[in-house]
Amino acid sequence: MEKHYRMLSILKTMFPQFEYELENIYWKNAVFREVAREYMECINKQEIILEKTGKKSDVYTDTICELKLELLSYLDKTESDNKDQKN
């Protein structure tokens, strides 16, 4: 359970504009949690490669971008749904 809180904390740092949405979607959506886990795993692997070789892996860079876009699409949808519920 602690790893989930750490992950959520890191995501809030990376996406501060979605702090409220992150709190909700992270606990309610297993697919979102899995995408977030994969995103963080790729970032960690990219950092290891950068330390060892001095350059980033194109494959990991592309994957990180794709996963970030996927996370943002979930967050945008959640934000939109929350606004609709308030109206």
N, C-alpha and C positions, 0 to 999 in steps of 0.2 A: 504494500500500500504506500510505503514511503517513496518508492520510485515514481509512483503516479503523481504525488505532490511535487516532487522535484521536477518532473517533466512539465507539469502544469505551470510551475513557477518560471521555468525557462521559456515556455511558450508565451507567457504574459510579458516577459522581457522582450521577446522578439516581435510580438504583435501587441504593443501596449494599447492601441486604439480599439482592440477587441477584448479587453480584459473581462468585461461582463459576459460576453458571448462565450469566451473560452471556458469560463467557470461552468456554464450550463452544458455546452456541447461535449466537453471532455468527459463528463461523468455519464452522460446519457447516450453517447454514440460510440459503440465499439469500433466501427469502421474508422471514425475520425481518430480515435486513440491509436489504431494500428498505423494509419498514415503518419501521424505525429511521431510514432516510434521509429518508423522507417526514415523519416526526415532527419531525426536526430542521429540515427545510426549512420546515415550517409555523411552528415556533417562531421561526425567523429572520425569516420574512415578517411574523409578528405583531409582533415587536419593531420592525421598520421602520415598520409602520402606526402603532404606538403612539407612536413618535418623531415622526412627521409630523403626526398628528391629535390626539394626546393621549388617545386611547381605543383599546380593543381591538376587533378585528373579531369579530362574533358567529360568522361562518362559520368563521374560523380557530380560534376558541376551541372550537367544537363539534368540528371536525376533529381538533384536538390531543387533546381528551378521548377521542375514538373511537380514535385511533391509540395513545394511552397504554394504554387498556384492552386493545387487541389485543396490544401488547407484553407487558403483564402476564399475559395469558392464556398466551402462549408461555412466559414465565418460570415461571409457576405450574406448568404442565404439565411443564416440564423439571425443576423442583425435585421434583415428585411422582415423576417417573420415576426420578430419582436416589435418592430415599429407597427406592423399591420395589426397586431393584437392590441396595441395601445389606442389605435384609432377606432 
